[in-house]
Amino acid sequence: MELELESIKKPVILSGVTPSGILTIGHLAGAITNWVKLQEEFECFFMIADLHAITVRQNPAELRKRTLETAAMFIAIGINPEISTLFIQSHLPEHSQLTWVLNSIAGVGECNRMTQFKDKSKQHSENVNVALFDYPVLMAADILLYQSDLVPVGEDQKQHLELTRNLAQRFNHHYSDTFKIPEPYIPKLGARIMSLQEPDKKMSKSDPNQSATIFLTDSDNEIKNKIKRAVTDSGSEIKFSNDKPGISNLITLMHLATNKRISEIENMYVDKGYGVFKTDVADAVANYLRPIRERYLELINNKQELIDILTKGEENARRIAAKTLRKVYKKVGFVQF
């Protein structure tokens, strides 16, 4: 019976996010809605990667605040703690412990080749620290602890996943089979949301012009005002086109908020002006985000519910992580009682 159950177990997928600021509608469209769908077919582990966050300097109070806010927003968007495991990375010392073991088989040269280390070293030249250099090995530990079958990766993380696979294969070769060799999971591309003020640039949470970005915590009025002030294009045709980036961006927002096809939206607004269209987009996006914001505020204003969810996730994550670490410690020769 145990073998039967094992054979029908869902494949494991792990994904994490660094708590680096308030999430935007761009995050929702580009990645997190895909994560919500992943829960249907995978055993999902979602991690708030606060250990990774301190590779660059952080305000401690802000980091604590953003960590809880990110967890609350994940739940509000649809990460279901009853079927997925949501946890804070630093609450599980197994991540750091496995990193140290993997450091013993990771080469300085292969870590030095990581392009993200080179890029971040330039961005944070005043604080090029060992943790920043070692970031990919910690990422490998994150993945291997949970015996992940698949890891969602963007272009900037492919090199890190390749290092993870190399370290897993190296450890298995030296100490016998211990880790699954994870495969990349290339998620379907979500809608690409552009700046409301510079529609040729991607929407960013760090844009100094706050009118350019729709944050998931924005009120209905803030959302509507930002969309009504959004940059549009010459002419008056509501058409998705490369030469109409402003209107194309608003059509994308309407598509995200209503799930209507692009062609359907274009047909709805034949011979209607930008003013009518902007008002309808503003209303649709406000209605779409309202239940997410309301659930988020419930969790932030009732911290105990959020803490209970994260504690349960931590317990479930530890059950898997501790089992893997015990196996690793035994194989490398550490004494265990």
C-alpha positions, 0 to 999 in steps of 0.5 A, spaced: 500 500 500 505 504 501 508 503 494 502 504 491 501 511 495 508 513 493 507 512 486 501 517 485 504 522 489 504 529 486 511 531 483 514 537 488 515 544 486 518 549 490 518 557 488 520 563 493 520 570 493 525 575 496 520 580 500 523 586 497 517 591 497 509 591 495 507 587 490 504 590 484 499 588 479 505 586 474 507 581 479 500 578 479 499 578 472 506 575 470 508 570 476 503 569 482 497 567 478 501 561 475 503 559 482 496 559 484 494 554 478 500 550 480 497 548 486 492 543 482 497 539 479 503 539 484 505 538 491 507 546 492 512 549 497 512 557 497 518 560 501 518 567 503 526 568 502 528 572 507 535 569 508 536 571 501 534 578 502 540 580 507 545 579 501 544 586 500 543 591 506 536 591 509 532 595 514 531 590 520 524 593 521 522 593 514 524 586 512 520 583 518 514 588 516 515 586 508 516 578 510 509 578 513 506 583 508 508 578 502 506 572 506 499 575 507 499 577 499 500 570 497 494 568 501 490 573 499 491 572 491 490 564 492 495 560 495 491 555 499 495 553 505 490 547 506 494 544 500 500 548 499 506 549 504 507 557 505 513 558 510 519 563 512 525 561 510 529 563 516 525 559 520 528 553 518 535 552 520 536 546 515 537 551 509 543 554 512 545 547 515 545 544 508 548 550 505 554 549 509 555 541 507 554 543 499 559 549 500 564 543 501 563 540 494 561 547 491 567 550 487 570 557 488 570 558 480 563 555 478 560 560 484 565 566 481 562 564 474 555 566 476 552 572 472 547 574 477 553 575 482 557 579 477 551 584 476 549 585 483 556 586 485 556 592 481 549 594 483 551 594 491 559 595 490 559 598 497 557 591 500 560 585 496 559 580 501 560 572 502 553 571 502 552 574 495 557 570 493 554 564 496 547 565 494 546 560 489 549 555 494 543 557 498 538 556 493 541 549 491 540 547 498 533 550 498 531 546 492 534 540 494 532 540 501 524 538 499 527 533 494 524 538 488 522 535 482 521 541 478 523 549 479 520 555 476 525 559 473 526 565 469 532 567 464 536 570 470 535 563 474 537 558 469 544 558 471 543 557 478 539 551 477 544 548 473 549 549 479 544 546 483 543 540 479 551 539 478 551 539 486 546 534 487 549 529 482 556 531 485 553 529 492 550 523 489 556 520 486 561 521 492 556 519 497 550 515 494 543 517 491 541 522 496 538 528 492 533 528 486 535 532 480 531 537 479 528 539 472 527 546 470 519 548 469 518 553 464 511 557 466 506 559 461 508 567 460 503 571 464 501 578 461 506 583 461 504 589 464 507 596 463 508 603 466 502 607 466 506 613 465 512 610 460 508 604 457 515 602 453 517 600 460 515 594 464 511 596 471 516 597 477 515 597 484 521 601 485 518 607 480 519 613 483 513 616 479 508 612 484 502 614 478 506 609 474 504 603 478 498 599 481 500 596 487 496 590 490 494 595 496 492 601 492 485 603 494 479 603 489 480 610 488 487 610 487 487 605 482 482 608 478 485 615 478 492 612 476 488 609 470 484 615 468 491 619 468 495 613 464 498 615 458 495 614 451 497 614 444 495 619 438 488 617 435 482 614 438 482 607 436 482 602 441 486 597 438 492 592 441 498 594 436 505 595 437 505 603 435 499 604 440 503 602 447 499 606 452 492 603 449 495 596 448 497 596 456 490 598 458 487 593 453 492 588 457 489 590 464 482 589 461 484 582 459 487 581 466 481 583 470 475 581 466 478 574 462 475 577 456 479 576 449 483 581 446 479 581 440 473 581 444 475 587 448 477 591 441 470 589 438 467 592 445 470 599 444 469 600 436 467 607 435 468 609 443 473 614 445 479 613 450 475 616 456 470 611 456 475 606 455 479 608 461 473 609 465 471 602 464 478 599 465 479 603 471 472 600 474 474 593 472 481 593 475 478 596 481 473 590 482 478 585 480 483 587 485 478 589 491 477 582 494 485 581 494 486 587 498 480 586 503 483 579 504 490 582 505 488 587 510 484 582 514 490 578 515 495 584 516 490 586 521 489 579 524 496 577 525 494 571 529 491 568 523 497 569 519 502 567 524 498 560 525 498 559 517 505 560 517 507 556 523 503 550 520 507 551 514 513 551 517 512 545 521 510 541 514 516 544 511 521 542 517 518 535 517 521 534 509 527 538 510 529 535 517 528 528 514 533 530 508 538 533 512 538 527 517 540 523 511 545 528 508 549 528 515 549 521 516 552 520 509 558 525 510 560 522 517 557 526 522 555 523 529 548 523 530 544 520 537 
